Each structure stands twice: as structure tokens, then as C-alpha cells.
């Protein structure tokens, strides 16, 4: 894999990057200039001191995006995990957790984060599967503690309220 044909201004910008105080910019420019000279990724990797796949990734990124790959980009995720939970979906989640899991065909009435996340996806509340940690963040946004959510469950027994009040005092 080699660099695409460079435009007139690109080699000059890469040469200027060799004088950068930022190590990332310096190494990227070294990689790209060596590839422009026709060196193989493995040889460049030995010279720069990194893996040859890193060189291939840099070349591929340069071929796609140009000089923008010389600057370090944010490593933050492109979407935040709780972005899937809109306010309406959070309220749907709250109403789902106020029901017994038996309503959804599960054998027990105790909620677990992973199972609640699975049911939120299968019932159509969420467009994709999420982790239990993401679900926990949605509960925090609802200002609800997960421990409290476990006690929302009520029994289908008609005498549940009387029995529960007697047990909890």
C-alpha cells in the first residue's frame, strides 16, 4: 500500500510537520513522506519505531482524508452511550421497570440490568442493544437508583399489599 499521488502543496506541508514539537505530527509526517518516497510499510515501521499496521492505517487515512490525518483527532467516542435514551425512551423504560418481568414472559419478578436492557431492545423501546452500564446511566438521568427500581415490582397476588405491609411494618 502506497500513498496516493500527492498534490503540489502536500509535500511542503509534510516537510513543515517534520519541525513540529508534537510527536504525533512528527511521526505521521515521517511515515507519509517515507511512503511517498516508495518505501514499504514494514521498512517505514522499523525506521519510525512502530507496527507496520500503524503505517498502513496512516496511509489509508491520508488517501481518504488528506492532510487532516497529520493532526491528532479526539479519541472520544463518536456517540455517547446515553444518547440512545431520549427523554421519551427514558419514560418508556421507567414504565417497563414498573411492571413485573413475568409480564414479558420471564420466570422471575426480579430485574437485572442486562435483562432490562435486553427487554428494552426486544420490546422496541430502544433501536439497538445496549449494555447494563448504559441502562444504569439512563436510570441516573431519571434520578432513580437501581436498587430502588428492584423494589418497584409488585406481586400479582390480590393480597400483596396487606402481606407486604405486614412484612415491612
DRENBAMI-579319 format. One record per residue: x, y, z of N, C-alpha, C, O in turn; residue number from 1. Coordinates in Angstrom, 1 decimal, decimal comma, always signed. Example, Ala and Ser with C-alpha at 12.3 -4.5 7.8 and 13.67 -1.06 7.14 Angstrom:
// DRENBAMI-579319
(site (+13,2 -5,7 +7,8) (+12,3 -4,5 +7,8) (+13,2 -3,3 +7,8) (+14,2 -3,3 +8,5) 1);
(site (+12,8 -2,2 +7,1) (+13,7 -1,1 +7,1) (+12,9 +0,0 +7,9) (+13,4 +1,1 +8,0) 2);
This chain:
// DRENBAMI-579319
(site (+0,9 -1,2 +0,0) (+0,0 +0,0 +0,0) (+0,9 +1,2 +0,0) (+1,8 +1,3 +0,8) 1);
(site (+0,6 +2,1 -0,9) (+1,4 +3,4 -1,0) (+0,5 +4,6 -1,0) (-0,8 +4,5 -1,1) 2);
(site (+1,1 +5,7 -0,8) (+0,4 +7,0 -0,8) (-0,1 +7,3 -2,2) (+0,5 +6,9 -3,2) 3);
(site (-1,3 +7,9 -2,2) (-1,8 +8,3 -3,5) (-0,9 +9,4 -4,0) (-0,1 +10,0 -3,2) 4);
(site (-1,0 +9,8 -5,3) (-0,2 +10,9 -5,8) (-0,6 +12,2 -5,0) (-1,7 +12,5 -4,8) 5);
(site (+0,5 +12,8 -4,5) (+0,3 +14,0 -3,6) (+0,1 +15,2 -4,5) (+0,6 +15,3 -5,6) 6);
(site (-0,7 +16,2 -3,9) (-0,9 +17,4 -4,7) (+0,4 +18,3 -4,5) (+1,3 +17,9 -3,8) 7);
(site (+0,4 +19,4 -5,1) (+1,5 +20,3 -5,1) (+1,9 +20,8 -3,7) (+3,1 +20,9 -3,3) 8);
(site (+0,9 +21,1 -2,9) (+1,1 +21,7 -1,5) (+1,4 +20,7 -0,4) (+2,0 +21,0 +0,6) 9);
(site (+1,0 +19,5 -0,6) (+1,0 +18,5 +0,4) (+2,5 +18,1 +0,8) (+2,7 +18,0 +2,0) 10);
(site (+3,4 +17,9 -0,1) (+4,8 +17,6 +0,4) (+5,4 +18,7 +1,2) (+6,1 +18,4 +2,2) 11);
(site (+5,1 +20,0 +0,9) (+5,6 +21,1 +1,6) (+5,0 +21,1 +3,0) (+5,8 +21,3 +4,0) 12);
(site (+3,7 +20,8 +3,2) (+3,1 +20,8 +4,5) (+3,7 +19,6 +5,3) (+3,9 +19,7 +6,5) 13);
(site (+3,9 +18,5 +4,7) (+4,5 +17,3 +5,4) (+6,0 +17,7 +5,8) (+6,4 +17,3 +6,9) 14);
(site (+6,7 +18,4 +5,0) (+8,1 +18,8 +5,4) (+8,0 +19,7 +6,6) (+8,9 +19,6 +7,5) 15);
(site (+7,1 +20,6 +6,6) (+6,9 +21,5 +7,7) (+6,6 +20,8 +9,0) (+7,0 +21,1 +10,1) 16);
(site (+5,8 +19,7 +8,9) (+5,4 +18,9 +10,0) (+6,6 +18,2 +10,7) (+6,5 +17,8 +11,8) 17);
(site (+7,7 +18,0 +9,9) (+8,9 +17,4 +10,5) (+9,6 +18,3 +11,5) (+10,4 +17,8 +12,3) 18);
(site (+9,2 +19,6 +11,6) (+9,8 +20,5 +12,6) (+8,8 +20,7 +13,7) (+9,0 +21,6 +14,5) 19);
(site (+7,7 +20,0 +13,8) (+6,7 +20,1 +14,8) (+7,2 +19,7 +16,2) (+8,0 +18,7 +16,2) 20);
(site (+6,8 +20,3 +17,2) (+7,1 +19,9 +18,6) (+6,2 +18,8 +19,0) (+6,5 +18,1 +20,1) 21);
(site (+5,1 +18,5 +18,3) (+4,2 +17,5 +18,7) (+4,7 +16,2 +18,0) (+4,8 +16,1 +16,8) 22);
(site (+4,9 +15,2 +18,9) (+5,5 +13,9 +18,4) (+4,5 +13,2 +17,4) (+5,0 +12,5 +16,5) 23);
(site (+3,2 +13,3 +17,6) (+2,3 +12,7 +16,8) (+2,4 +13,2 +15,3) (+2,5 +12,5 +14,4) 24);
(site (+2,5 +14,5 +15,2) (+2,6 +15,2 +13,9) (+3,9 +14,8 +13,3) (+3,9 +14,5 +12,1) 25);
(site (+5,0 +14,8 +14,0) (+6,3 +14,5 +13,5) (+6,3 +13,0 +12,9) (+6,7 +12,8 +11,8) 26);
(site (+5,8 +12,1 +13,7) (+5,8 +10,7 +13,3) (+4,9 +10,5 +12,0) (+5,2 +9,8 +11,1) 27);
(site (+3,7 +11,1 +12,0) (+2,8 +11,0 +10,9) (+3,5 +11,5 +9,6) (+3,4 +10,9 +8,6) 28);
(site (+4,1 +12,7 +9,7) (+4,8 +13,2 +8,6) (+6,0 +12,3 +8,1) (+6,1 +12,2 +6,9) 29);
(site (+6,7 +11,8 +9,1) (+7,8 +10,9 +8,7) (+7,2 +9,7 +7,9) (+7,8 +9,3 +6,9) 30);
(site (+6,1 +9,1 +8,4) (+5,5 +7,9 +7,8) (+5,1 +8,3 +6,4) (+5,4 +7,5 +5,4) 31);
(site (+4,4 +9,4 +6,2) (+3,8 +9,7 +4,9) (+4,8 +10,1 +3,9) (+4,7 +9,7 +2,7) 32);
(site (+5,9 +10,8 +4,3) (+6,9 +11,2 +3,4) (+7,7 +9,9 +3,0) (+8,1 +9,8 +1,8) 33);
(site (+8,0 +9,0 +3,9) (+8,7 +7,8 +3,5) (+7,9 +7,0 +2,5) (+8,4 +6,4 +1,6) 34);
(site (+6,6 +6,9 +2,7) (+5,7 +6,2 +1,8) (+5,7 +6,9 +0,4) (+5,6 +6,2 -0,6) 35);
(site (+5,7 +8,2 +0,4) (+5,8 +9,0 -0,8) (+7,0 +8,7 -1,6) (+7,1 +8,8 -2,8) 36);
(site (+8,1 +8,4 -0,8) (+9,4 +8,0 -1,5) (+9,4 +6,6 -2,0) (+10,4 +6,2 -2,7) 37);
(site (+8,3 +5,8 -1,7) (+8,2 +4,5 -2,2) (+8,7 +3,4 -1,3) (+8,8 +2,2 -1,7) 38);
(site (+8,9 +3,7 +0,0) (+9,3 +2,7 +1,0) (+8,1 +1,8 +1,4) (+6,9 +2,3 +1,3) 39);
(site (+8,3 +0,6 +1,7) (+7,2 -0,3 +2,2) (+6,9 +0,0 +3,6) (+7,7 +0,5 +4,4) 40);
(site (+5,7 -0,5 +4,0) (+5,2 -0,2 +5,4) (+6,1 -0,8 +6,4) (+6,4 -0,2 +7,5) 41);
(site (+6,6 -2,0 +6,2) (+7,5 -2,7 +7,1) (+8,8 -1,9 +7,4) (+9,2 -1,8 +8,5) 42);
(site (+9,4 -1,4 +6,3) (+10,6 -0,6 +6,4) (+10,4 +0,7 +7,1) (+11,2 +1,1 +7,9) 43);
(site (+9,3 +1,3 +6,8) (+8,9 +2,6 +7,5) (+8,7 +2,3 +9,0) (+9,2 +3,1 +9,8) 44);
(site (+8,1 +1,2 +9,3) (+7,8 +0,9 +10,7) (+9,1 +0,7 +11,5) (+9,2 +1,1 +12,6) 45);
(site (+10,0 +0,0 +10,9) (+11,3 -0,2 +11,6) (+12,0 +1,2 +11,8) (+12,7 +1,4 +12,8) 46);
(site (+11,9 +2,1 +10,8) (+12,6 +3,4 +10,9) (+11,9 +4,2 +12,0) (+12,6 +4,8 +12,8) 47);
(site (+10,6 +4,3 +12,0) (+9,8 +5,1 +12,9) (+9,7 +4,5 +14,3) (+9,6 +5,2 +15,3) 48);
(site (+9,7 +3,2 +14,3) (+9,6 +2,5 +15,6) (+8,2 +2,2 +16,0) (+7,8 +2,4 +17,2) 49);
(site (+7,4 +1,7 +15,1) (+6,0 +1,4 +15,4) (+5,7 +0,1 +14,6) (+6,5 -0,4 +13,9) 50);
(site (+4,4 -0,3 +14,7) (+4,0 -1,5 +14,0) (+3,7 -1,1 +12,5) (+3,3 +0,0 +12,2) 51);
(site (+3,9 -2,1 +11,6) (+3,6 -1,8 +10,2) (+2,1 -1,6 +9,9) (+1,8 -0,9 +8,9) 52);
(site (+1,2 -2,1 +10,7) (-0,2 -1,9 +10,6) (-0,5 -0,4 +10,9) (-1,4 +0,2 +10,2) 53);
(site (+0,2 +0,2 +11,8) (+0,0 +1,6 +12,1) (+0,4 +2,5 +10,8) (-0,3 +3,4 +10,5) 54);
(site (+1,4 +2,0 +10,1) (+1,8 +2,7 +8,9) (+0,7 +2,6 +7,8) (+0,3 +3,6 +7,2) 55);
(site (+0,2 +1,4 +7,7) (-0,9 +1,2 +6,7) (-2,1 +2,0 +7,1) (-2,8 +2,6 +6,2) 56);
(site (-2,4 +2,0 +8,3) (-3,6 +2,8 +8,8) (-3,4 +4,3 +8,4) (-4,3 +5,0 +8,0) 57);
(site (-2,2 +4,8 +8,7) (-1,9 +6,2 +8,4) (-2,0 +6,5 +6,9) (-2,5 +7,5 +6,5) 58);
(site (-1,5 +5,6 +6,1) (-1,5 +5,8 +4,6) (-2,9 +5,8 +4,1) (-3,4 +6,6 +3,3) 59);
(site (-3,7 +4,8 +4,6) (-5,1 +4,7 +4,2) (-5,9 +5,9 +4,6) (-6,7 +6,4 +3,8) 60);
(site (-5,6 +6,4 +5,8) (-6,3 +7,6 +6,3) (-5,9 +8,8 +5,4) (-6,8 +9,7 +5,1) 61);
(site (-4,6 +8,9 +5,1) (-4,2 +10,1 +4,2) (-4,8 +10,0 +2,9) (-5,2 +11,0 +2,3) 62);
(site (-4,9 +8,8 +2,3) (-5,5 +8,6 +1,0) (-7,0 +9,0 +1,0) (-7,5 +9,5 +0,0) 63);
(site (-7,6 +8,8 +2,1) (-9,1 +9,2 +2,3) (-9,3 +10,6 +2,6) (-10,2 +11,3 +2,1) 64);
(site (-8,5 +11,2 +3,6) (-8,8 +12,5 +4,2) (-7,7 +13,5 +3,9) (-8,0 +14,7 +4,2) 65);
(site (-6,6 +13,2 +3,4) (-5,6 +14,2 +3,1) (-4,8 +14,6 +4,3) (-4,6 +13,8 +5,2) 66);
(site (-4,4 +15,9 +4,3) (-3,5 +16,4 +5,3) (-4,2 +16,4 +6,7) (-3,5 +16,6 +7,7) 67);
(site (-5,4 +16,3 +6,8) (-6,1 +16,3 +8,1) (-5,6 +15,2 +9,0) (-5,8 +15,3 +10,2) 68);
(site (-5,1 +14,1 +8,5) (-4,6 +13,0 +9,3) (-3,4 +13,3 +10,0) (-3,0 +12,5 +10,9) 69);
(site (-2,7 +14,4 +9,7) (-1,5 +14,7 +10,4) (-1,8 +15,2 +11,8) (-0,9 +15,0 +12,7) 70);
(site (-2,9 +15,9 +12,0) (-3,3 +16,4 +13,3) (-4,0 +15,3 +14,1) (-4,8 +14,5 +13,5) 71);
(site (-3,7 +15,2 +15,4) (-4,4 +14,2 +16,2) (-5,8 +14,5 +16,4) (-6,2 +15,7 +16,6) 72);
(site (-6,7 +13,5 +16,3) (-8,1 +13,7 +16,5) (-8,5 +13,3 +17,9) (-7,7 +12,6 +18,5) 73);
(site (-9,6 +13,7 +18,3) (-10,1 +13,3 +19,6) (-10,3 +11,7 +19,7) (-10,8 +11,1 +18,7) 74);
(site (-10,0 +11,2 +20,8) (-10,2 +9,7 +20,9) (-11,6 +9,4 +21,6) (-11,9 +8,3 +22,0) 75);
(site (-12,4 +10,5 +21,9) (-13,7 +10,3 +22,5) (-14,6 +9,6 +21,5) (-14,5 +9,7 +20,3) 76);
(site (-15,5 +8,8 +22,1) (-16,4 +8,1 +21,2) (-17,3 +9,0 +20,4) (-17,6 +10,1 +20,8) 77);
(site (-17,6 +8,6 +19,1) (-18,4 +9,5 +18,3) (-19,8 +9,6 +18,7) (-20,5 +10,6 +18,4) 78);
(site (-20,3 +8,7 +19,5) (-21,6 +8,9 +20,1) (-21,6 +8,5 +21,5) (-20,8 +7,6 +21,9) 79);
(site (-22,3 +9,2 +22,3) (-22,2 +8,9 +23,8) (-23,2 +7,7 +24,0) (-24,3 +7,7 +23,4) 80);
(site (-22,9 +6,9 +25,0) (-23,8 +5,7 +25,3) (-25,2 +6,1 +25,6) (-26,2 +5,4 +25,3) 81);
(site (-25,4 +7,2 +26,4) (-26,7 +7,6 +26,8) (-27,5 +8,3 +25,8) (-28,7 +8,7 +26,0) 82);
(site (-26,9 +8,6 +24,6) (-27,6 +9,4 +23,6) (-28,7 +8,5 +23,0) (-29,7 +9,1 +22,4) 83);
(site (-28,7 +7,2 +23,1) (-29,8 +6,4 +22,6) (-31,0 +6,6 +23,5) (-32,1 +6,3 +23,0) 84);
(site (-30,9 +7,0 +24,7) (-32,0 +7,2 +25,6) (-32,5 +8,7 +25,5) (-32,0 +9,6 +26,2) 85);
(site (-33,5 +8,9 +24,6) (-34,2 +10,2 +24,6) (-35,1 +10,3 +25,8) (-35,3 +9,3 +26,5) 86);
(site (-35,5 +11,5 +26,2) (-36,4 +11,6 +27,3) (-37,7 +10,7 +27,2) (-38,1 +10,1 +28,2) 87);
(site (-38,2 +10,6 +26,0) (-39,4 +9,7 +25,8) (-39,0 +8,3 +26,1) (-39,8 +7,5 +26,7) 88);
(site (-37,9 +7,8 +25,6) (-37,4 +6,5 +25,8) (-37,1 +6,2 +27,3) (-37,4 +5,1 +27,8) 89);
(site (-36,6 +7,2 +28,0) (-36,4 +7,0 +29,4) (-37,7 +6,8 +30,2) (-37,8 +5,9 +31,0) 90);
(site (-38,7 +7,5 +29,8) (-40,0 +7,3 +30,4) (-40,6 +6,0 +30,1) (-41,2 +5,3 +30,9) 91);
(site (-40,4 +5,5 +28,9) (-40,9 +4,2 +28,5) (-40,1 +3,1 +29,3) (-40,7 +2,1 +29,7) 92);
(site (-38,8 +3,4 +29,5) (-38,0 +2,5 +30,4) (-38,6 +2,4 +31,8) (-38,7 +1,4 +32,4) 93);
(site (-38,9 +3,6 +32,3) (-39,4 +3,7 +33,7) (-40,7 +2,9 +33,8) (-40,9 +2,1 +34,7) 94);
(site (-41,6 +3,0 +32,8) (-42,9 +2,3 +32,9) (-42,7 +0,8 +32,7) (-43,4 +0,0 +33,3) 95);
(site (-41,7 +0,4 +31,9) (-41,4 -1,0 +31,7) (-40,9 -1,6 +33,0) (-41,2 -2,7 +33,4) 96);
(site (-40,0 -0,8 +33,8) (-39,4 -1,3 +35,0) (-40,5 -1,4 +36,1) (-40,2 -2,0 +37,1) 97);
(site (-41,6 -0,6 +36,0) (-42,6 -0,7 +37,0) (-43,5 -1,9 +36,8) (-44,4 -2,1 +37,7) 98);
(site (-43,3 -2,7 +35,8) (-44,0 -3,9 +35,6) (-43,2 -5,1 +36,0) (-42,0 -5,0 +36,1) 99);
(site (-43,9 -6,2 +36,2) (-43,2 -7,4 +36,6) (-42,6 -8,0 +35,3) (-43,1 -7,9 +34,2) 100);
(site (-41,4 -8,7 +35,5) (-40,8 -9,3 +34,4) (-41,7 -10,4 +33,9) (-41,6 -10,8 +32,7) 101);
(site (-42,5 -11,0 +34,7) (-43,4 -12,0 +34,3) (-44,3 -11,5 +33,2) (-44,8 -12,3 +32,3) 102);
(site (-44,6 -10,2 +33,2) (-45,5 -9,6 +32,1) (-44,8 -9,9 +30,7) (-45,5 -10,0 +29,7) 103);
(site (-43,5 -9,9 +30,7) (-42,7 -10,1 +29,5) (-42,3 -11,5 +29,2) (-41,4 -11,8 +28,4) 104);
(site (-42,8 -12,4 +30,0) (-42,5 -13,8 +29,8) (-41,3 -14,3 +30,5) (-40,8 -15,4 +30,1) 105);
(site (-40,8 -13,6 +31,5) (-39,6 -14,0 +32,2) (-40,0 -14,7 +33,5) (-41,1 -14,4 +34,1) 106);
(site (-39,3 -15,8 +33,9) (-39,8 -16,6 +35,0) (-39,7 -16,0 +36,4) (-40,3 -16,5 +37,3) 107);
(site (-39,0 -14,9 +36,6) (-38,9 -14,3 +37,9) (-39,3 -12,8 +37,8) (-39,3 -12,2 +36,8) 108);
(site (-39,6 -12,2 +39,0) (-40,0 -10,8 +39,0) (-38,9 -9,9 +39,4) (-39,1 -8,7 +39,5) 109);
(site (-37,7 -10,4 +39,5) (-36,5 -9,5 +39,9) (-35,8 -9,0 +38,6) (-35,5 -9,8 +37,8) 110);
(site (-35,6 -7,7 +38,6) (-35,0 -7,1 +37,4) (-33,4 -7,2 +37,5) (-32,9 -7,1 +38,7) 111);
(site (-32,8 -7,4 +36,5) (-31,3 -7,3 +36,4) (-31,0 -6,3 +35,2) (-31,8 -6,3 +34,3) 112);
(site (-29,9 -5,6 +35,3) (-29,6 -4,6 +34,3) (-29,5 -5,1 +32,9) (-30,1 -4,6 +32,0) 113);
(site (-28,8 -6,2 +32,8) (-28,6 -6,8 +31,4) (-30,0 -7,3 +30,9) (-30,2 -7,1 +29,7) 114);
(site (-30,8 -7,9 +31,7) (-32,1 -8,4 +31,2) (-33,0 -7,2 +30,9) (-33,8 -7,3 +29,9) 115);
(site (-32,9 -6,2 +31,7) (-33,8 -5,0 +31,4) (-33,3 -4,3 +30,1) (-34,2 -3,9 +29,3) 116);
(site (-32,0 -4,3 +29,8) (-31,5 -3,8 +28,6) (-32,0 -4,6 +27,4) (-32,4 -4,1 +26,4) 117);
(site (-31,9 -5,9 +27,6) (-32,4 -6,9 +26,5) (-33,9 -6,6 +26,2) (-34,3 -6,6 +25,1) 118);
(site (-34,7 -6,6 +27,3) (-36,1 -6,4 +27,1) (-36,4 -5,0 +26,5) (-37,4 -4,8 +25,7) 119);
(site (-35,6 -4,0 +26,8) (-35,9 -2,6 +26,3) (-35,7 -2,7 +24,7) (-36,3 -2,0 +24,0) 120);
(site (-34,7 -3,5 +24,3) (-34,5 -3,7 +22,9) (-35,6 -4,5 +22,2) (-36,1 -4,1 +21,2) 121);
(site (-35,9 -5,7 +22,8) (-36,9 -6,6 +22,2) (-38,3 -6,0 +22,2) (-39,1 -6,3 +21,3) 122);
(site (-38,6 -5,1 +23,2) (-39,9 -4,5 +23,2) (-40,0 -3,3 +22,3) (-41,1 -2,7 +22,1) 123);
(site (-38,9 -2,9 +21,7) (-38,9 -1,7 +20,8) (-38,7 -0,4 +21,5) (-38,8 +0,6 +20,8) 124);
(site (-38,4 -0,4 +22,7) (-38,1 +0,9 +23,4) (-36,8 +1,5 +22,8) (-36,7 +2,7 +22,6) 125);
(site (-35,8 +0,6 +22,6) (-34,5 +1,0 +22,0) (-34,3 +0,5 +20,6) (-34,7 -0,6 +20,3) 126);
(site (-33,6 +1,3 +19,8) (-33,4 +0,8 +18,4) (-32,2 -0,2 +18,3) (-32,1 -0,8 +17,3) 127);
(site (-31,4 -0,3 +19,3) (-30,3 -1,2 +19,3) (-30,0 -1,7 +20,7) (-30,5 -1,2 +21,7) 128);
(site (-29,2 -2,8 +20,8) (-28,9 -3,4 +22,1) (-27,9 -2,5 +22,8) (-27,0 -1,9 +22,2) 129);
(site (-28,1 -2,3 +24,1) (-27,2 -1,6 +24,9) (-26,7 -2,4 +26,1) (-27,3 -3,5 +26,4) 130);
(site (-25,7 -2,0 +26,8) (-25,2 -2,7 +27,9) (-25,9 -2,3 +29,2) (-26,7 -1,4 +29,2) 131);
(site (-25,7 -3,1 +30,2) (-26,3 -2,8 +31,5) (-25,8 -1,5 +32,1) (-26,6 -0,7 +32,7) 132);
(site (-24,5 -1,1 +31,8) (-24,0 +0,1 +32,2) (-24,7 +1,3 +31,6) (-24,9 +2,3 +32,2) 133);
(site (-25,0 +1,2 +30,3) (-25,7 +2,2 +29,6) (-27,1 +2,4 +30,2) (-27,6 +3,5 +30,4) 134);
(site (-27,7 +1,3 +30,5) (-29,1 +1,4 +31,2) (-29,0 +2,0 +32,5) (-29,8 +2,8 +32,9) 135);
(site (-27,9 +1,7 +33,2) (-27,7 +2,4 +34,5) (-27,6 +3,9 +34,4) (-28,1 +4,6 +35,2) 136);
(site (-26,9 +4,3 +33,3) (-26,8 +5,8 +33,1) (-28,2 +6,4 +32,8) (-28,4 +7,5 +33,2) 137);
(site (-29,0 +5,7 +32,1) (-30,4 +6,2 +31,8) (-31,1 +6,3 +33,1) (-31,9 +7,2 +33,3) 138);
(site (-31,0 +5,3 +34,0) (-31,6 +5,4 +35,3) (-31,1 +6,6 +36,1) (-31,9 +7,2 +36,9) 139);
(site (-29,9 +6,9 +36,0) (-29,3 +8,0 +36,7) (-29,9 +9,3 +36,2) (-30,3 +10,2 +36,9) 140);
(site (-30,1 +9,4 +34,8) (-30,7 +10,5 +34,2) (-32,2 +10,7 +34,7) (-32,7 +11,8 +34,7) 141);
(site (-32,8 +9,5 +35,0) (-34,2 +9,6 +35,5) (-34,2 +9,9 +37,0) (-35,3 +10,0 +37,6) 142);
(site (-33,0 +10,1 +37,6) (-32,9 +10,3 +39,0) (-33,5 +9,2 +39,8) (-34,2 +9,4 +40,8) 143);
(site (-33,2 +8,0 +39,4) (-33,6 +6,8 +40,0) (-32,5 +5,9 +40,3) (-31,6 +5,7 +39,5) 144);
(site (-32,4 +5,4 +41,5) (-31,4 +4,4 +41,9) (-31,8 +3,0 +41,4) (-33,0 +2,7 +41,5) 145);
(site (-30,9 +2,2 +41,0) (-31,2 +0,9 +40,5) (-31,7 +0,0 +41,7) (-32,6 -0,8 +41,4) 146);
(site (-31,2 +0,2 +42,9) (-31,7 -0,6 +44,0) (-33,1 -0,3 +44,2) (-33,9 -1,2 +44,6) 147);
(site (-33,5 +0,9 +44,1) (-34,9 +1,3 +44,2) (-35,8 +0,6 +43,2) (-36,9 +0,2 +43,4) 148);
(site (-35,3 +0,6 +41,9) (-36,0 +0,0 +40,8) (-36,4 -1,4 +41,1) (-37,4 -1,9 +40,6) 149);
(site (-35,5 -2,2 +41,8) (-35,8 -3,6 +42,0) (-37,0 -3,8 +42,9) (-37,7 -4,8 +42,9) 150);
(site (-37,3 -2,8 +43,7) (-38,4 -2,9 +44,7) (-39,7 -2,3 +44,1) (-40,7 -2,3 +44,8) 151);
(site (-39,7 -1,9 +42,8) (-40,9 -1,4 +42,2) (-41,9 -2,6 +41,9) (-43,1 -2,4 +41,7) 152);
(site (-41,3 -3,8 +41,9) (-42,1 -4,9 +41,4) (-43,2 -5,2 +42,4) (-43,0 -5,2 +43,6) 153);
(site (-44,4 -5,5 +41,9) (-45,4 -5,9 +42,8) (-45,9 -7,3 +42,4) (-45,7 -7,8 +41,2) 154);
(site (-46,5 -8,0 +43,3) (-46,9 -9,4 +43,0) (-48,3 -9,4 +42,4) (-49,1 -8,5 +42,7) 155);
(site (-48,6 -10,4 +41,6) (-50,0 -10,5 +41,1) (-51,0 -11,0 +42,1) (-52,2 -11,0 +41,9) 156);
(site (-50,5 -11,3 +43,3) (-51,3 -11,8 +44,4) (-52,2 -10,6 +44,9) (-51,8 -9,6 +45,2) 157);
(site (-53,6 -10,9 +44,9) (-54,5 -9,8 +45,3) (-54,2 -9,3 +46,7) (-54,6 -8,2 +47,1) 158);
(site (-53,7 -10,1 +47,6) (-53,4 -9,8 +49,0) (-52,0 -9,2 +49,2) (-51,5 -9,2 +50,3) 159);
(site (-51,3 -8,9 +48,1) (-49,9 -8,5 +48,2) (-49,7 -7,3 +49,1) (-48,8 -7,3 +49,9) 160);
(site (-50,6 -6,3 +48,9) (-50,4 -5,0 +49,7) (-50,5 -5,3 +51,2) (-49,7 -4,9 +52,0) 161);
(site (-51,5 -6,2 +51,6) (-51,7 -6,5 +53,0) (-50,5 -7,3 +53,5) (-50,0 -7,0 +54,6) 162);
(site (-50,0 -8,3 +52,8) (-48,9 -9,1 +53,2) (-47,6 -8,3 +53,2) (-46,8 -8,5 +54,1) 163);
(site (-47,4 -7,4 +52,3) (-46,2 -6,6 +52,2) (-46,1 -5,6 +53,4) (-45,1 -5,5 +54,0) 164);
(site (-47,3 -5,0 +53,7) (-47,3 -4,1 +54,8) (-47,0 -4,8 +56,1) (-46,4 -4,3 +57,0) 165);
(site (-47,5 -6,0 +56,2) (-47,3 -6,8 +57,5) (-45,8 -7,2 +57,6) (-45,3 -7,3 +58,7) 166);
(site (-45,2 -7,4 +56,5) (-43,8 -7,9 +56,5) (-42,8 -6,7 +56,7) (-41,8 -6,9 +57,4) 167);
(site (-43,1 -5,6 +56,1) (-42,2 -4,5 +56,2) (-42,5 -3,5 +57,4) (-41,8 -2,6 +57,7) 168);
(site (-43,7 -3,7 +58,0) (-44,1 -2,9 +59,1) (-44,6 -1,6 +58,7) (-45,0 -0,8 +59,6) 169);
